[in-house]
Amino acid sequence: MAATVAVPKELAPGERRVALVPEIVQRLVKDGIEVRIEAGAGAASFFPDDAYATAGAKVVSGLPALTEGAQIVLGVQPPSPALIKNLAPGTIVVASMNAARNLEAVRALRDGRQTAFALELLPRISRAQSMDVLSSQATVAGYEAALIGAELCPRFLPMLTTAAGTIRPARVLILGAGVAGLMAIATARRLGGLVEAYDVRRAAGEQVRSLGAKFLELAINAEGAGGYARELTAEEKAQEQAMVARAVAQADIVITTANVPGRKAPRLVSGEMVRQMRPGAVIVDLAAEGGGNCELTQPGQTIAEGGVTISGPLNLPSRLSGHASQMYSKNLQAFLGLLITKEGRIVTDFSDEILAASLLTQGGEVKHGPTRELMGGSA
């Protein structure tokens, strides 16, 4: 009997992405998997129902028709209460759960005895790279952040030579050189900005420089015994913070990207640093959902503080829903390869290191330790 995969319409406010796009549906159907799509699920990403039907999916209306007999349910955001109520015990749910911020959904999945996998918990190993939704969606967020900064900045980004004189390029500072930061660097460079970047990981300097940006670092030898980096002294840390503060003060656009899933975002830009920035400067805080890297960020809002514009956008990947959905969908296809055998059977042994690390709930228990502790230690 073929495995049955269901994709509901996303209901979270502002969410425009869809878990599977028609291209990936076609591949899954070719592999013998039955795919059901709730009517309208892809509309906000400009994937019409007809495209899914052509790809071989069954387009159905209403949660009962979608979930009856479904063995795996795929989502972008955590499942809604209504969806969970329609799921039979043992149904596998795969989504970006953001469990620390969605404990009620975790409780409902636990009490409903569904098996849930949280994609943000995937281990950072080479075998899981094709499933890494954090990286794929951070790529989108970094791109969008650079565009937001350019839109809010009252200056050109590129250098221009005109009859009215020469326009100097805007200075763009990226704090954090992870996936989102590197994409923001590349995009700001393409727009013509003079880009600098900082990351506490000195190894990131090579990637930053490869994109044509300047990497900020002090002339400090932090090499310790055995080739490992030693901890900076208090004096060295103060020097480094002062260096970052100077760079922030000189920047026209600052994009902060330091975000840790399930934890509060680290503070990188203080209110005092904002007050030292030039009038018209812009801060785009990609960590707004986690409290913000900037002390003055207000999540979901764009505010003005002493002539500085501070943007705290939420769910940036949703703004580029077409390609964000395409990338997310490919991540899910790879993950399904661990859950469904070539013979079409659903895997029941989750000892694989990727499945074990991302397993959130099973059999009425919360399997992920940190989430269980947040819920008071109860299984």
N, C-alpha and C positions, 0 to 999 in steps of 0.2 A: 504494500500500500504506500502511495506517495506521501511524503511529508507535506504538511499544510502550513504555510506561512501567511500571516495576516498583517496588514498595514493599516492602522486607523488614521483618521484625519487628526492633525495636531490641533489642540484646543487652547494651549497656553497663549496668553495675550502677546501679540506681536510676533508669534512664531509662524514663519512662512515656509519653512523647509518641510521636506517629506523624506521618510526613511528609505524608500526605494524609488528609483527613477525607472522609466520604461526600458532603458537599455539594459539595466541589471536584471529587471524582471524577465526579460527575454532570455537571458543567460540561465537564470534559475529554472525557468520553465523547460528549457532545453535539457537541463540536467535531471528532469523528472520531478521537480518540486511544484506543487500546486500553490499558486500565489493569489491571495484575495486582497483587493484594495477597496477601502471604503470610498464611496462616491465623493468626489471633490477633494480627495486627500492631496493631490498634486497641483490643484488649481492655483494656489498662491505662488508656486514655483514655476508656473506656466507649463505644467505637464497635464494636459487634459485627460479626462477619462477615456476618450477614444484611443489615445496613445497607449494607455495601459491595456485596453482590450485587444488592440492590434498586437501587443507584445505577448499576449497569451494569458493575461491575468483575468480573474473573475472580478468584475466591478460590482459591488453589492452596496445596498443602502441599509443603514442601521447597524448598531453594535451586535444584536443577536445574530443576524445573518453573517456578520463578519467573523465572529468569534466561535460560533458553534463548530465543534470538532477541530478547531485550529490548535496546532501543537506549539507553534512559535509565533509570538507577536513582536513586531519590530517597531520601535518608535525613536523619535529624536529627543523629546522631552520625557520626563517620567509619566507613566500612565495616569490618566484621570481616575477619580473615584468611580465614575460610571463604568469605565472600561474594566477596571479591576473586578467590579461586581459581576461582570459578564464572563469572567474567565473561570474555567474549571480548575480545580486543584491540580497541580502538576504542570499547568501550562507554563511554557518558558517565555519570559519577557526579556527582551534585549533593548536597552536604551541608554542614553546618557542620564543616569539617575541623579547625579549631584546629591547623593544621599544625605550629606550633612545639612543641606538646606531643604530637604524634602522628606523629613522623618515621618510625616503622616502617610505618605505613599508607601514608605518602607513598612510601616506597621500594617497597612492594609494588605500588602503583598504577603507579609508574614502570616497574618491571620487568615488570608484566603488560601494559604499553602501553595502559592505559586512559586516557581523557581525564577529568580530574577538575576540577570547579569548587568553590572554597571560598567559601561565601556570606559569611563574615566579611570577605572581601577586597573586597566590593562598594564601588565608589567612592561618596563622599558627594556625590552630585549629585541634582538634583530628579527626574530621569528614573528614578533607582534607588530612590526612596523606597518605592514599592509592593512592592519586593523586599527591603527592609532587615530581615533577620531579627534583627540585633543590636538594633535599636530595638524591634521587636515583642516580643522576648523580654525585653528590659530593662524594658519596661512591666510585664510579669508579675512580674519580680524585685523591682521597686520596691514594688509592691503587697504582695507576700508579706513583704518586709523590714519594712514597717510593722506588719504583723500579728504577726510574730515578736517585734518590739520590744514591742508591747503585751502579748503573752502572757507574756514574761519579766519585764516591769516589775512590781514589787510595788505599783504605785500606779495609781489611775484615770487615764486620759488626759483626760477632760473635767472641767470645773469642775462640781461638784455642790453644790446647796444642800439640806441635809437637816436633820431634827430633831436629828441628832447634830453639827451644825455645817456649815460650808462647807468643801468640798474644793477646793483650788486645782488648776488644770490642770497636767498634767505638761509639762515642757519637753522638746521634741524638737529635736535638731540634726541637719540633713542636710548632710553634707560631699560636695559635688559636685552640680551642678544640671544634669546631662545628663538623658536620658530616664528612667533609673531613679530618679534623685534627684527629678525633678519629680513622678513618680508616687508616690514615698514621701511627698513633701510633701503632695500632694493627699489621700492616704489618711490620713496622720496628722492633717491638718486635719479631715477628715470624722469621725475618731474623737474629736475635741475637744481635741487637744493644742495647746499654745502652740508654734508651729513657727518655727524660725530656720534659715537655710541659708547656706552659704558656697561660693563657687566662685572659682577664680583668674580666670575670665573675667567681668569686670565687666558685660559685656553680658547675662549671665544674670540680673542683678538684676531686670530688667523682668519676666521670666517668673516668677521667684520671687514677686515682689510681687503679680502678677496672681492667684496662687493663695492670697493672703491670708497669706503668711509674711513674716517680716522677713529682709531680706538684709543680711548682715554685711559691712561695708566701712569702711575708714578714710577720713577726709577728706583724701585724697591726690589731687592733680591729676596723673594719669599720662598726660595727653595729650602726644604728641610732635609732631614736625614732620609736616606734611601730613595731620594728623588721625589718625595712627597712635598706638597706645599705646607709651609708652616703657618701658624696663625699669626696675623699681623698684630703688632703691639698696639697699645692704646694710642700712642703718638702717631703711628703709621695710619691707623684707622681715621684719626682726626684729619690728617693730611689728605687722605683720600676723599673724605666727606667735603673738605674745603674745595678740592678740585672739582667735584661734581657740582657743588653750589655755584662756583664760578661759571661753569659751563651752562648751567640752567639760567643764570642771570644774563648770559650773552645770547641765548637762543631766541629765535623767533617762534619756533614750534618745538615743544617737548612732548614726546610720546612715551608713556610709561607702560611697560608690558609685564611686570613681575607679578605673577599670579600663581598660587598653589592651590590645586583642587582640594576642597574640604577644609581649608584653613584661611585665616584672615590674611589679606594681602599685606606685604611688608610696606612700611612707610618709607618712601624715597624722597619726596618733595614736601618740605615743611611749609607752614604758612609764612614763615620769615623768608624762605627762599622765593616764594611767590611774590612777596612784597619787593624783592630786589630785582624782579624781572622788568624788562622795558615795556612801556605802554604799547598795546597792540599784540603782545605775545600771546601764544595759545598753548594750552596743555590739553592733551587728549589722553585720558586715563583708561587704559584697557582693563584695569583691575577693579573697575567701579563695582561690579557685582560682589566682589570680596571685600568691600569696604574702601577700596581705592588706594593707590600708591601715593596720591597727593592728599595732604591733610584736609584740604578745603573741598575736595570732590563731593558732589551730591549725585548719587547714583541715578541715572536716567535723566539728568538735567544738564543744561548748558548755562553756566552762570558767569557773571563778570565780577571780578574782584580786583579793585584798584587798577583798572585798565587792562587786566589780564583775563582772557576768556578761558574758562575751565570746562571741558566737556567730559561727562561721565557716561558714555553710551553703554547700553545694555544689549546683549545678544547681537553683536555685530554680524556674525555669519548669516543671520536671517536676512540682512539687507541685500546680500548677494545670493539669494536663495537658490537660483538655478545651479550655479557651479558648486555652491556649498552642499546642496543635496546630492549632486553627482558624486562628489568626493566622499561624503558620508555613506552613500549607498555602496560604493566600492569597498569601503571599510567593512560594512555589514556583510557583504558577499564573502569577504575573506573570513570573517568570524563564523559565518554559517558553515564554512568548510570544516570547522572543528565540532559543530553540533550535529551535522547531518553526514552520515557515511555515504560513500559512493553508491551503496545499494539503496539509499533512501531512508535508512533507519535513523531515528533520533538517538543520539548518544545519551546513555544514562550514567556513565562513569565520568565524573568531572575532575579526575586526578591530573589531567593535563595542566601544566603550570600556568598557562594562560587562562584556562577556564577556572582553575582553583583560585587564582588571584582576583578575578573579576566577579566571582560568585557572591551575590549579596544576600539573597534569601533562598531557602530550600526547606521543604517539609515542615513548615511552621516555625522555622528558626532563622534568625539573622546570623549569617555565616561570617560576615565581615566584622572583624574585631573592633576597629575604631568606631564604626557605626553602632555596634551593639553597646559600646560604652556610652556613646552619646544618648542612647535610649535608656540609660540607667542600668546597663549591664544585663537587662533581661533578654533572653533569647527570642 
